[in-house]
Every structure is written in C-alpha cells, then in structure tokens.
Amino acid sequence: MAKSNAAPEPQSDDALLEQELAADEAVLEGMLDETHRIMKQAVDRAGPKRIARALDVSLSLVYKWTQQPRTKRNPTASGARNPLDKLVTIFHLSQDLETIHFLCRVARGYYTPNPLLKGKAGTSFVSATVSALNDFADLLQYAEKALTNDGEIDDSEATKLRLHWDKLKGRLEHFIVACEEGQFNANRGDSEEE
C-alpha cells in the first residue's frame, strides 16, 4: 500500500552533494578557459618539474592542469581540474571570504569586493570625500590614543587598527569605483566646463 500523507523523505548527503556539484559545474563551465590559462601561465613561470616536485604530484598531472578537463560542453578534453578550479569550487560552495582574504595576504595584498552602486547616481562628491577623510582621521586618532595611553600599540590594538584599516581600504575602493563609473557626475550643471 502507498502512503498518501507521508512527508517526503529528506535527500541523502550524497544526493545533496551531487546537486551542489552539478550547480558548481555550471558555474565553473564559464570560467574553465580562464582558470586553465592562468594555471598555464603560473606553471610556465615556475616550471612544471619544479611544481610537480614541490606538490609531490606527477609531471603529467601538472601538464593536465593547464588543459581543459572533460565537461558536458567539451566532452573530448583530456585535462584535469586544477587547484584553481578546486579553490573556486570551495569558495562557491562555502561563500567564505576568509579563503580569498588569506590568498590576498599571501600575495601581500587585500581583497575588497566590487561595490554595488545601483541607484546611487548623483551622490555628492564632497560628502563622500569628507566622509572618507573623517574615517581616516578616526583611524589615526585611535592609533594616537592607543600609543599615548601606555606608550605602545599592543597586539589587541594593532588587530583593531588592522580591522579598521581593511574596512577603510574597502570604502576607498568603493569611492574610486564610484568615480570611475561617473557616480559623481550626475548633478553637474551645464555651466561647468572642464
């Protein structure tokens, strides 16, 4: 006998993983050309034998990383998913920015997401500039207070400074992107000349 009012059975972990992998493959399909080009550039720069030895993998695998893997769109490809593809997958599944921040720190840089400026045309350039300068002044004031408090900036204070600085860098990136996208040009009068 069939049960009529039974709740649907929850999907197994394997089924959920299969769905996530299918969604991930759809996202990656559009990036595979780029990830393999980037991987080939890195392998060429460092040397495939050197990479194979350092990662304790076969030389043929390193070469396969620089070629496209078999996908639905490209079923005859003979490459393998490379470490960059795998990092994209990890980020896609987790949406955890700490991985991205870590890689940026390794590269002696900083990650800031592209701003979403929709609907902000006509933002006042002066108010945006003053606001950014005030945030920077607040950061310097905190550093000055931390230093004059006991004559040093301790680890806790340095960590707090780093968090504020990273936030300010992101804000300044948004400011520059707004400039690049013409967000401050919407309220210019016809009488203004360049």
Secondary structure, DSSP 4 states (H G I P E B T S, - for coil): ---SSPPPPPPPHHHHHHHHHHHHHHHHHTTHHHHHHHHHHHHHHH-HHHHHHHHT--HHHHHHHTSPBP-SS-TT--B---HHHHHHHHHHHH--HHHHHHHHHHTT----PPP--TT-TT--HHHHHHHHHHHHHHHHHHHHHHHHHHSS--HHHHHHHHHHHHHHHHHHHHHHHHHHTTTTSTT--TT---
